[in-house]
Amino acid sequence: MTKELATRRVEVTFVGAPPVRQIARAIGVTEVKLDGHRVCCLVWGSFQPFLEALHGYEVTSLTSTPALSIGEE
């Protein structure tokens, strides 16, 4: 697969306190913002490091949408 790696805007909601530090340290993750039990961030490329940061935490909702590039606004 030679498709260009995309940046996605991700929003995830947890039952308890989110693993904000683990998410922020994951490779490819930027712009991490916490709002109660919800975390919003950008994920570039592979989702694997992001998903590994969620391991062991109960997720109630997860959405992923394409992030707008500069000039697409």
LINCOR-V148719 format. One record per residue. N is the residue number from 1. RES is the residue in three letters. PHI is phi in whole degrees, -180 to 180 (NA if undefined). Layout:
((N,RES,PHI) (N,RES,PHI))
This chain:
((1,MET,NA) (2,THR,-109) (3,LYS,-64) (4,GLU,-61) (5,LEU,-73) (6,ALA,-101) (7,THR,-100) (8,ARG,-120) (9,ARG,-92) (10,VAL,-120) (11,GLU,-129) (12,VAL,-133) (13,THR,-116) (14,PHE,-115) (15,VAL,-69) (16,GLY,-114) (17,ALA,-66) (18,PRO,-72) (19,PRO,-83) (20,VAL,-59) (21,ARG,-63) (22,GLN,-64) (23,ILE,-63) (24,ALA,-63) (25,ARG,-85) (26,ALA,-66) (27,ILE,-62) (28,GLY,90) (29,VAL,-101) (30,THR,-139) (31,GLU,50) (32,VAL,-76) (33,LYS,-131) (34,LEU,-107) (35,ASP,-140) (36,GLY,68) (37,HIS,-94) (38,ARG,-112) (39,VAL,-121) (40,CYS,-117) (41,CYS,-162) (42,LEU,-107) (43,VAL,-124) (44,TRP,-107) (45,GLY,78) (46,SER,-65) (47,PHE,-84) (48,GLN,-56) (49,PRO,-61) (50,PHE,-63) (51,LEU,-64) (52,GLU,-64) (53,ALA,-68) (54,LEU,-86) (55,HIS,-54) (56,GLY,91) (57,TYR,-115) (58,GLU,-82) (59,VAL,-99) (60,THR,-101) (61,SER,-157) (62,LEU,-145) (63,THR,-126) (64,SER,-138) (65,THR,-131) (66,PRO,-61) (67,ALA,-84) (68,LEU,-72) (69,SER,-85) (70,ILE,-59) (71,GLY,98) (72,GLU,-96) (73,GLU,-69))
